Amino acid sequence: MKKWLFFLALFVLGIFGVLIKVYFSAEEPVKAAEEKALLLANKRVQLSKVEDFHIYNGLETVNVIEGKNNKGENIIVWIPEKSKKVIVKKAKNGLTKNEAVKKLLQEKKPKKIISVRLGMEKNIPLWEIYYRSENNLINYYYVHFETGEWLKKIENL
């Protein structure tokens, strides 16, 4: 009986080890993209703190960094993967996440907002709002980061 418990514990530890390995292997490309984006961003602006990094996949792949510059100002950096052109904006010069959601709520009645994140399409910084409608369909609403104008919507998927 002790042998069975020992082998069962060993099996569970082995499975746990494999899961940890898979997780870290999946994170490697994102970490590599973040390091590369930070190197490019630091050539244009000195980041004192990185608060968020994500990869936006729209018409093209764009790395987005949110952080603070050496003056303590909140900044956002967009780096399209193809062109590597670094675009830097002060967060105060654009809409906040909550303001972008308010723009959506003025026009639509979402059942549930799934995510709100920064992105870029055709060199235009934007907010992408992913939500579900009353009939549980998937919808995307895109708001211009600086002006708050509606850019496009993808509805009822």
C-alpha positions as CSV (number, residue, x, y, z in Angstrom):
1,M,0.0,0.0,0.0
2,K,2.9,2.4,0.8
3,K,4.4,1.7,-2.6
4,W,1.1,2.7,-4.3
5,L,0.9,6.0,-2.3
6,F,4.6,6.7,-3.1
7,F,4.0,6.1,-6.9
8,L,0.8,8.1,-6.8
9,A,2.6,11.0,-5.1
10,L,5.5,10.7,-7.6
11,F,3.0,10.7,-10.5
12,V,1.2,13.8,-9.2
13,L,4.5,15.6,-8.7
14,G,5.5,14.7,-12.2
15,I,2.3,16.0,-13.7
16,F,2.6,19.2,-11.7
17,G,6.2,19.6,-13.0
18,V,5.1,19.1,-16.6
19,L,2.4,21.7,-16.1
20,I,4.8,24.2,-14.7
21,K,7.2,23.6,-17.7
22,V,4.4,24.1,-20.2
23,Y,3.4,27.4,-18.5
24,F,6.9,28.8,-18.6
25,S,7.4,27.6,-22.1
26,A,4.2,29.4,-23.2
27,E,5.4,32.7,-21.5
28,E,8.8,32.8,-23.1
29,P,7.7,34.4,-26.4
30,V,5.8,37.1,-24.5
31,K,8.8,37.8,-22.3
32,A,11.1,38.0,-25.3
33,A,8.7,40.4,-27.1
34,E,8.5,42.6,-23.9
35,E,12.3,42.7,-23.6
36,K,12.7,43.7,-27.3
37,A,9.9,46.3,-27.0
38,L,11.5,47.8,-24.0
39,L,14.9,48.1,-25.7
40,L,13.2,49.9,-28.7
41,A,11.1,52.1,-26.4
42,N,14.1,53.2,-24.3
43,K,15.8,54.5,-27.4
44,R,13.0,57.1,-27.7
45,V,11.9,57.7,-24.1
46,Q,13.4,56.8,-20.7
47,L,11.0,54.5,-18.9
48,S,11.4,54.6,-15.1
49,K,8.7,52.1,-14.5
50,V,6.7,49.7,-16.6
51,E,3.2,49.1,-15.3
52,D,1.8,47.0,-18.1
53,F,2.9,45.2,-21.3
54,H,0.6,43.5,-23.8
55,I,0.5,42.4,-27.4
56,Y,-2.3,43.7,-29.5
57,N,-3.3,41.6,-32.4
58,G,-5.5,43.6,-34.8
59,L,-4.7,44.3,-38.4
60,E,-1.1,44.0,-37.4
61,T,0.7,43.0,-34.2
62,V,1.5,45.9,-31.9
63,N,3.4,45.8,-28.6
64,V,1.9,48.2,-26.0
65,I,3.8,49.4,-22.9
66,E,2.2,51.5,-20.2
67,G,4.5,53.1,-17.7
68,K,6.1,56.2,-16.3
69,N,8.9,58.3,-17.8
70,N,11.8,59.7,-15.8
71,K,9.6,62.8,-15.0
72,G,7.0,60.6,-13.4
73,E,4.4,61.2,-16.1
74,N,2.2,58.3,-17.2
75,I,3.0,57.4,-20.8
76,I,1.9,54.8,-23.4
77,V,4.2,53.4,-26.0
78,W,3.0,51.6,-29.1
79,I,5.5,49.6,-31.2
80,P,4.1,48.0,-34.4
81,E,6.0,44.7,-34.9
82,K,6.6,45.2,-38.7
83,S,7.8,48.9,-38.8
84,K,9.3,49.0,-35.3
85,K,8.3,52.7,-35.3
86,V,8.0,53.8,-31.6
87,I,5.0,56.0,-30.9
88,V,4.9,57.7,-27.5
89,K,1.9,59.5,-26.0
90,K,1.3,61.0,-22.6
91,A,-1.7,59.2,-21.0
92,K,-3.2,62.5,-20.0
93,N,-3.4,63.5,-23.7
94,G,-5.8,60.7,-24.4
95,L,-8.9,58.9,-23.1
96,T,-8.7,56.9,-19.9
97,K,-10.0,53.3,-19.9
98,N,-13.2,54.5,-18.1
99,E,-13.8,57.3,-20.6
100,A,-13.5,54.8,-23.5
101,V,-16.1,52.6,-21.8
102,K,-18.4,55.6,-21.3
103,K,-18.2,56.2,-25.1
104,L,-19.4,52.7,-25.6
105,L,-22.2,53.0,-23.0
106,Q,-23.5,56.2,-24.8
107,E,-24.2,54.1,-27.9
108,K,-24.6,50.5,-26.8
109,K,-26.1,48.5,-23.9
110,P,-23.5,45.7,-23.3
111,K,-24.5,42.7,-21.2
112,K,-20.9,42.3,-20.1
113,I,-17.7,44.0,-20.9
114,I,-15.0,41.3,-21.3
115,S,-11.9,43.5,-21.8
116,V,-10.7,47.0,-22.6
117,R,-7.2,47.4,-23.9
118,L,-5.0,49.7,-25.8
119,G,-4.0,48.9,-29.4
120,M,-3.2,50.5,-32.7
121,E,-4.4,50.1,-36.3
122,K,-3.2,52.1,-39.3
123,N,-0.9,54.1,-37.0
124,I,-3.9,55.3,-35.0
125,P,-3.7,54.6,-31.2
126,L,-7.0,53.2,-30.0
127,W,-9.0,51.5,-27.2
128,E,-10.5,48.1,-28.1
129,I,-13.5,47.2,-26.1
130,Y,-14.6,43.6,-26.3
131,Y,-18.1,42.9,-24.9
132,R,-21.1,40.6,-25.1
133,S,-24.5,41.9,-26.1
134,E,-27.8,40.9,-24.6
135,N,-28.2,38.0,-27.0
136,N,-24.7,36.8,-25.8
137,L,-23.0,37.7,-29.1
138,I,-19.4,38.9,-29.2
139,N,-18.8,42.5,-30.2
140,Y,-15.8,44.8,-30.6
141,Y,-15.9,48.6,-30.3
142,Y,-12.9,50.8,-31.2
143,V,-12.4,54.3,-29.9
144,H,-9.7,56.7,-31.0
145,F,-7.3,57.2,-28.0
146,E,-6.9,60.9,-28.4
147,T,-10.2,62.2,-29.8
148,G,-12.6,59.7,-28.4
149,E,-14.2,59.2,-31.8
150,W,-15.7,55.9,-32.8
151,L,-13.4,54.3,-35.3
152,K,-15.1,51.0,-36.1
153,K,-17.3,48.3,-34.6
154,I,-17.5,44.6,-35.2
155,E,-20.8,43.3,-34.1
156,N,-22.8,40.0,-33.5
157,L,-20.1,37.4,-33.9
